[in-house]
Amino acid sequence: MKISSRSNGRSMLIVLGLTSAAALMSGGAAFAVEGQEGVKTTPVLTTDSTDLKWQDIGDLPPGAKVAVLAQSGNWSVARVKFPPHYVVPPHSHPNAEAVWLISGQVGFGFGDKLDKTGPWLKPGAFFALQPGGMHYVWTGDEGGIIDVQVSAPGGITFANPADAPKKK
């Protein structure tokens, strides 16, 4: 994994402050928080669970999908599925994120220039990203699945504005 000197030590990973926005807008299951009124326990969810409601992510290039696993207040946990040979160009989010690699062949890099020479990560890898940390993601032959915990506000800013998907 290559960390760009331009990242100014603003650590790590990953996608989808937009996941925050998608998660907060799409509803989904609540998370159990003791003593918090109106919050309930989620069912056990696996990657292939029929209870997952996969949706397109409009703020990313076509192909990525998101399913909300849990949310409460201003935070959410979302599962994100990337197809094989997918790239999320260099971008940042206004919020902090915690990311776990669940399965697949995924590479992550840091900085404002895409460089896919870093190693493939193994399931179980974890990263935390500070607000504003520039990063990117790519997948290999298997695609990949990550879990992302974010808090509002969500959003995404691409290093190169031309990389932002065109809105319909």
C-alpha positions in Angstrom: 0.0 0.0 0.0 1.4 3.4 -0.9 0.7 6.4 1.2 1.2 9.7 -0.7 3.2 12.4 1.0 0.3 14.7 0.0 -2.0 13.0 2.4 -0.3 14.9 5.2 -0.7 12.1 7.6 -4.4 12.2 7.3 -4.7 8.5 7.5 -6.8 6.0 6.1 -9.6 4.7 4.4 -12.4 4.5 2.7 -15.1 5.1 0.5 -18.3 6.4 1.0 -19.2 9.3 3.0 -21.8 9.0 0.3 -22.6 5.7 1.9 -23.5 7.7 4.9 -25.9 9.8 2.8 -27.3 6.7 1.1 -27.6 4.9 4.4 -29.3 7.8 6.1 -31.7 8.3 3.2 -32.6 4.7 2.6 -33.8 3.6 6.0 -32.8 0.2 7.1 -32.6 -1.7 10.3 -31.9 -0.1 13.7 -29.1 -1.0 16.0 -29.5 -2.1 19.6 -28.5 0.7 22.1 -29.4 0.0 25.7 -31.9 2.5 27.1 -32.5 4.3 23.8 -36.2 4.5 23.0 -37.4 3.2 19.6 -34.2 1.4 18.8 -34.4 -2.3 18.1 -32.0 -5.2 17.5 -31.2 -6.2 13.9 -31.5 -9.8 12.6 -28.3 -11.6 12.0 -27.2 -10.6 8.4 -24.7 -12.5 6.2 -23.3 -11.2 2.9 -25.8 -13.3 0.9 -28.8 -12.6 3.3 -32.1 -12.1 1.6 -32.8 -9.4 4.2 -30.1 -7.1 2.6 -31.7 -4.5 0.4 -29.0 -3.7 -2.2 -29.2 -0.3 -3.9 -27.1 1.5 -6.5 -24.7 4.2 -5.2 -25.4 7.3 -7.3 -22.3 9.1 -6.1 -19.9 6.4 -7.4 -19.2 5.0 -10.9 -21.9 2.5 -11.9 -21.7 -1.0 -10.5 -21.2 -0.5 -6.7 -24.1 -1.4 -4.4 -24.9 -0.6 -0.8 -27.1 -2.2 1.8 -27.7 -0.6 5.2 -26.9 -3.0 8.1 -27.8 -0.7 11.0 -28.3 2.9 11.8 -29.2 5.1 14.8 -29.1 8.8 15.2 -26.4 10.3 13.0 -24.4 7.1 12.3 -24.8 4.0 10.1 -23.1 0.8 9.1 -23.4 -0.1 5.5 -22.2 -3.1 3.5 -20.8 -2.1 0.1 -20.3 -4.5 -2.8 -17.9 -3.7 -5.6 -17.9 -5.7 -8.9 -14.7 -7.2 -10.4 -12.2 -4.8 -11.8 -13.9 -1.7 -10.3 -12.2 1.5 -9.4 -13.3 4.3 -7.1 -11.2 7.2 -8.1 -9.3 9.4 -5.5 -11.8 11.1 -3.3 -12.4 12.3 0.3 -15.3 12.6 2.7 -16.2 15.3 5.2 -16.8 12.7 7.9 -14.6 10.0 9.6 -15.1 6.4 8.5 -14.2 3.0 9.9 -13.9 0.2 7.3 -13.6 -3.6 7.4 -12.8 -5.8 4.4 -15.3 -8.6 4.5 -14.4 -10.6 1.4 -12.9 -10.4 -2.1 -9.8 -8.9 -3.7 -9.6 -5.3 -2.8 -6.8 -2.7 -2.8 -6.8 0.7 -1.1 -4.5 3.6 -1.6 -4.1 7.1 -0.2 -3.4 10.4 -2.0 -4.9 12.2 -4.9 -3.4 10.1 -7.7 -4.6 6.5 -8.5 -1.8 4.0 -8.1 -2.9 0.3 -8.1 0.6 -1.1 -7.3 -0.3 -1.6 -3.6 -1.0 -5.1 -2.2 -4.3 -6.9 -2.1 -5.8 -6.8 1.4 -7.1 -9.9 3.1 -10.6 -10.2 4.7 -10.6 -8.9 8.2 -8.4 -5.9 7.3 -9.5 -2.7 9.1 -8.9 1.0 8.5 -10.0 4.3 10.0 -10.1 7.4 7.9 -10.0 11.0 9.2 -12.3 13.6 7.6 -10.8 14.9 4.4 -8.4 12.0 3.9 -7.9 11.5 0.1 -8.1 7.8 -0.8 -9.1 5.4 -3.6 -10.2 1.7 -4.0 -9.8 -0.9 -6.7 -10.8 -4.6 -7.0 -9.4 -7.6 -8.8 -11.1 -10.6 -10.5 -13.3 -11.3 -7.4 -14.7 -7.9 -6.7 -15.0 -7.1 -3.0 -17.3 -6.4 -0.1 -16.6 -3.9 2.7 -18.5 -2.7 5.8 -18.3 1.0 6.4 -19.3 2.8 9.6 -19.9 6.5 9.1 -21.6 9.4 10.7 -23.5 12.3 9.2 -22.9 14.5 7.3 -22.0 12.3 4.4 -20.7 13.3 1.0 -17.9 12.8 -1.4 -15.4 15.1 -3.2 -13.4 13.6 -6.1 -9.8 14.8 -6.5 -10.6 15.2 -10.2 -14.1 16.6 -10.6 -14.4 14.9 -14.0 -14.4 11.5 -12.1 -17.7 12.4 -10.4 -20.6 10.4 -12.0 -22.9 12.5 -14.1 -26.3 13.1 -12.4 -29.4 12.2 -14.3 
